Amino acid sequence: VMWERGLVAEVRALERQGLREGRTASRALGYQQVLAALAGECDEEEARAETVRATKRFARRQDTWFRRDPRIHWLDGGLSGREELSGRALALVERAVTA
C-alpha cells in the first residue's frame, strides 16, 4: 500500500533534500528499500518484497516488546460490545491517572 500511495515520489523528494546523508531516516522501513531500487541495487519488485519482509519482522519485534511490558493493556475491539469496550478503556485510564 505504501508504494501505491506515493512512497517512491516521497523518497525522491527527500533524496533531493539529503535523505541519503541522514543516518536514521534513510534506514526507515520502505525508504531504505526505495533508495536501493533508485540506486540500481535491486529492481522495484525486489524492493517491494523486501519492504514487506522488513515490515513483518518489525511488527513481530514490536508485538513481542509490547507483550512483555506490563504497562500495556490490550483491548479486543472485535469481541466486546462498544459500551463494554469503552468502559474497560476508561477504567484503565482512570486507574493510571489516580495511581
C-alpha positions as CSV (number, residue, x, y, z in Angstrom):
1,V,0.0,0.0,0.0
2,M,2.9,2.4,0.8
3,W,4.1,2.1,-2.8
4,E,0.7,2.8,-4.3
5,R,0.3,5.9,-2.1
6,G,3.4,7.7,-3.3
7,L,6.3,6.2,-1.4
8,V,8.7,6.4,-4.3
9,A,7.8,10.1,-5.0
10,E,8.2,10.9,-1.3
11,V,11.7,9.3,-1.2
12,R,12.8,11.0,-4.4
13,A,11.7,14.4,-2.9
14,L,13.5,13.6,0.3
15,E,16.6,12.4,-1.5
16,R,16.9,15.8,-3.1
17,Q,16.9,17.3,0.4
18,G,19.7,15.0,1.5
19,L,17.9,11.8,2.7
20,R,20.9,9.6,1.8
21,E,23.2,11.6,4.1
22,G,21.0,11.1,7.1
23,R,21.7,8.1,9.4
24,T,18.2,7.3,10.5
25,A,15.6,8.3,8.0
26,S,17.4,6.7,5.2
27,R,17.1,3.4,7.0
28,A,13.4,3.7,7.8
29,L,11.0,0.9,6.6
30,G,10.3,1.5,2.9
31,Y,12.8,4.3,2.5
32,Q,15.8,2.0,2.6
33,Q,14.3,-0.3,0.0
34,V,13.2,2.5,-2.3
35,L,16.7,4.1,-2.1
36,A,18.2,0.7,-3.0
37,A,16.0,0.4,-6.0
38,L,16.7,4.0,-7.1
39,A,20.4,3.3,-6.8
40,G,20.0,0.2,-9.1
41,E,20.9,-2.2,-6.3
42,C,17.7,-4.1,-6.9
43,D,14.6,-3.8,-9.0
44,E,11.2,-2.4,-7.8
45,E,9.7,-5.9,-7.3
46,E,12.6,-6.9,-5.1
47,A,12.4,-3.7,-3.2
48,R,8.7,-4.1,-2.6
49,A,9.2,-7.7,-1.4
50,E,11.9,-6.7,1.0
51,T,9.7,-3.9,2.3
52,V,7.0,-6.4,3.1
53,R,9.5,-8.8,4.8
54,A,11.1,-5.9,6.8
55,T,7.7,-4.6,7.9
56,K,6.6,-8.1,9.1
57,R,9.9,-8.5,11.0
58,F,9.4,-5.1,12.6
59,A,5.8,-5.9,13.6
60,R,6.8,-9.2,15.2
61,R,9.5,-7.5,17.2
62,Q,7.2,-4.7,18.2
63,D,4.5,-7.1,19.3
64,T,7.0,-9.1,21.4
65,W,8.1,-5.9,23.0
66,F,4.6,-4.7,23.8
67,R,3.5,-8.1,25.2
68,R,6.5,-8.1,27.7
69,D,5.6,-4.6,29.0
70,P,3.2,-4.9,32.0
71,R,2.0,-1.3,31.4
72,I,0.4,-2.3,28.1
73,H,-3.2,-3.5,28.2
74,W,-4.7,-5.0,25.1
75,L,-8.4,-4.3,24.4
76,D,-10.1,-6.5,21.8
77,G,-12.5,-4.3,19.9
78,G,-13.8,-7.3,17.9
79,L,-15.0,-9.3,20.8
80,S,-16.6,-6.7,23.2
81,G,-19.6,-4.5,22.7
82,R,-18.8,-0.8,22.2
83,E,-20.1,0.2,25.6
84,E,-18.2,-2.6,27.4
85,L,-15.0,-1.8,25.4
86,S,-15.2,2.0,26.2
87,G,-15.9,1.2,29.8
88,R,-12.8,-1.0,30.1
89,A,-10.7,1.6,28.3
90,L,-12.0,4.4,30.6
91,A,-11.3,2.2,33.7
92,L,-7.7,1.7,32.6
93,V,-7.2,5.4,32.0
94,E,-8.7,6.3,35.4
95,R,-6.6,3.7,37.1
96,A,-3.4,5.2,35.5
97,V,-4.4,8.7,36.4
98,T,-5.1,8.0,40.0
99,A,-2.1,5.7,40.6
